[in-house]
Amino acid sequence: MFSEVGMKTFASEVTMNALDEWTKKAPADLQKLGKYLKEVCEIRSKTDDQKIKMADKYTASVISGLPAKYKKPNGRGPFELYITEGDSACSCMENNRDKMVQGLFPVRGKIPNALVTPVKKFFENEEIAGLFKIMGYNGYQRNFDPDKFKPEKVVIATDADADGINYAA
């Protein structure tokens, strides 16, 4: 049987021989791989000032650090986040919610479309920054971990008018 050192040597030799053969047969693929690895290294080596940082322009509560207009649920377990179209929709829902599990956040104006808005401009938006803070995210957009997403459910509540239709689309 092979010893641990012998097995490592064997595995290393087999791998290096296979890579050597591959580089001779597919030099174009090797160049693509090299270019990809170079781009990854350049992205990772950027300084913190060059990375896109979330805006913190929203008016925050002194106690919780969450957006001041956010009506937080009273319970401690999983919660539901209701995003409403403005203060008027929020005030209607305020009296009819389960305050133990349902939080309300009124959004003013139109939220930028994430598919067409430049990333930096999107994350500088006050409403987007507030939403991400409520959902348990704080910091650089590339560190977002969906497994740490706080709300159990997110509901978008809009008015039955043209603006409401644009929110849901």
C-alpha positions as CSV (number, residue, x, y, z in Angstrom):
1,M,0.0,0.0,0.0
2,F,1.0,3.6,-0.5
3,S,2.1,5.7,2.5
4,E,0.4,9.1,2.9
5,V,3.5,10.9,1.4
6,G,3.6,8.4,-1.5
7,M,0.0,9.0,-2.2
8,K,0.4,12.8,-2.2
9,T,3.4,12.5,-4.6
10,F,1.4,10.1,-6.9
11,A,-1.6,12.4,-6.9
12,S,0.5,15.5,-7.6
13,E,2.4,13.8,-10.5
14,V,-0.9,12.5,-12.1
15,T,-2.5,16.0,-11.8
16,M,0.6,17.8,-13.2
17,N,0.9,15.4,-16.1
18,A,-2.8,15.8,-17.0
19,L,-2.5,19.6,-16.8
20,D,0.6,19.5,-18.9
21,E,-1.2,17.5,-21.6
22,W,-4.3,19.8,-21.4
23,T,-2.2,23.0,-21.9
24,K,-0.6,21.5,-25.0
25,K,-3.9,20.4,-26.5
26,A,-6.0,23.5,-25.6
27,P,-3.8,26.7,-25.4
28,A,-6.8,29.0,-26.1
29,D,-8.7,27.5,-23.1
30,L,-5.6,28.1,-21.0
31,Q,-5.5,31.8,-22.1
32,K,-9.2,32.2,-21.2
33,L,-8.6,30.6,-17.7
34,G,-5.6,32.9,-17.2
35,K,-7.6,36.0,-18.1
36,Y,-10.4,35.0,-15.8
37,L,-8.1,34.4,-12.8
38,K,-6.4,37.7,-13.5
39,E,-9.8,39.5,-13.4
40,V,-10.7,37.8,-10.2
41,C,-7.4,38.8,-8.6
42,E,-7.9,42.4,-9.6
43,I,-11.4,42.6,-8.2
44,R,-10.3,41.1,-4.9
45,S,-7.3,43.4,-4.6
46,K,-9.3,46.6,-4.8
47,T,-9.2,48.8,-1.8
48,D,-12.3,49.4,0.3
49,D,-12.9,52.9,-1.2
50,Q,-13.2,51.4,-4.6
51,K,-15.9,48.9,-3.6
52,I,-19.5,49.9,-3.8
53,K,-20.8,50.8,-0.3
54,M,-24.4,51.0,0.7
55,A,-25.8,54.5,1.3
56,D,-26.5,55.5,4.9
57,K,-28.4,58.6,4.1
58,Y,-31.8,57.5,5.4
59,T,-33.0,59.0,8.6
60,A,-32.3,56.4,11.2
61,S,-33.8,55.8,14.6
62,V,-31.3,56.6,17.4
63,I,-32.3,53.5,19.3
64,S,-32.4,50.8,16.7
65,G,-30.4,52.2,13.8
66,L,-33.2,51.2,11.4
67,P,-35.0,53.7,9.2
68,A,-37.1,56.1,11.3
69,K,-40.3,55.5,9.3
70,Y,-40.0,51.7,9.8
71,K,-42.7,50.4,12.2
72,K,-40.9,47.4,13.7
73,P,-42.9,44.3,14.9
74,N,-42.9,43.8,18.7
75,G,-42.1,40.1,18.6
76,R,-38.7,38.6,18.7
77,G,-39.1,35.7,16.2
78,P,-39.4,35.6,12.5
79,F,-41.3,38.6,11.0
80,E,-43.0,39.7,7.9
81,L,-42.0,42.9,6.1
82,Y,-44.8,44.9,4.5
83,I,-43.4,47.5,2.0
84,T,-46.1,50.2,1.4
85,E,-46.4,52.9,-1.2
86,G,-46.0,56.0,0.9
87,D,-47.2,57.1,4.3
88,S,-50.9,57.0,3.4
89,A,-50.9,53.3,2.6
90,C,-48.8,52.7,5.7
91,S,-51.2,54.5,8.0
92,C,-54.1,52.4,6.7
93,M,-52.2,49.2,7.4
94,E,-50.9,50.3,10.8
95,N,-54.2,49.6,12.7
96,N,-54.9,46.4,10.8
97,R,-51.6,44.5,11.2
98,D,-50.4,41.9,13.7
99,K,-47.9,44.0,15.6
100,M,-46.1,41.0,16.9
101,V,-44.9,39.7,13.5
102,Q,-45.7,42.4,10.9
103,G,-43.4,45.3,10.3
104,L,-44.3,48.2,7.9
105,F,-41.9,50.4,5.8
106,P,-43.3,53.2,3.7
107,V,-41.4,53.9,0.5
108,R,-41.6,57.4,-1.0
109,G,-41.2,57.9,-4.7
110,K,-40.2,55.3,-7.2
111,I,-37.5,52.7,-6.4
112,P,-34.9,52.4,-9.1
113,N,-35.0,49.4,-11.3
114,A,-32.1,47.1,-10.3
115,L,-31.9,45.7,-13.8
116,V,-31.1,49.0,-15.6
117,T,-29.8,51.3,-12.9
118,P,-26.0,51.3,-12.4
119,V,-25.0,49.3,-9.3
120,K,-23.4,52.3,-7.5
121,K,-26.4,54.5,-8.1
122,F,-28.8,51.7,-7.0
123,F,-27.1,51.2,-3.7
124,E,-26.8,54.9,-3.0
125,N,-30.7,55.2,-3.0
126,E,-32.0,56.0,0.4
127,E,-35.0,53.7,0.2
128,I,-32.9,50.7,-1.0
129,A,-30.4,51.3,1.8
130,G,-33.3,51.4,4.4
131,L,-34.8,48.2,3.0
132,F,-31.5,46.3,3.1
133,K,-30.8,47.5,6.7
134,I,-34.3,46.2,7.8
135,M,-33.6,42.9,6.1
136,G,-30.4,42.4,8.1
137,Y,-27.8,43.6,5.7
138,N,-25.2,46.3,6.5
139,G,-22.1,47.1,4.5
140,Y,-20.8,46.3,1.1
141,Q,-23.2,44.8,-1.4
142,R,-20.9,41.9,-2.3
143,N,-21.1,40.5,1.2
144,F,-24.8,39.9,1.2
145,D,-25.7,36.5,2.5
146,P,-29.3,35.4,1.7
147,D,-29.2,32.8,4.5
148,K,-29.1,35.7,7.0
149,F,-32.2,37.3,5.5
150,K,-34.3,38.3,8.4
151,P,-37.9,38.6,7.1
152,E,-39.8,35.3,6.7
153,K,-42.1,37.0,4.2
154,V,-42.0,40.2,2.2
155,V,-45.2,41.8,0.9
156,I,-45.4,44.8,-1.4
157,A,-48.6,46.7,-0.8
158,T,-49.4,49.3,-3.4
159,D,-52.4,51.5,-4.3
160,A,-54.7,50.4,-7.1
161,D,-53.5,53.1,-9.5
162,A,-50.9,53.6,-12.3
163,D,-48.1,54.1,-9.8
164,G,-49.0,51.0,-7.9
165,I,-48.9,48.9,-11.0
166,N,-45.4,50.2,-11.8
167,Y,-44.2,49.2,-8.3
168,A,-45.4,45.6,-8.7
169,A,-43.9,45.3,-12.2
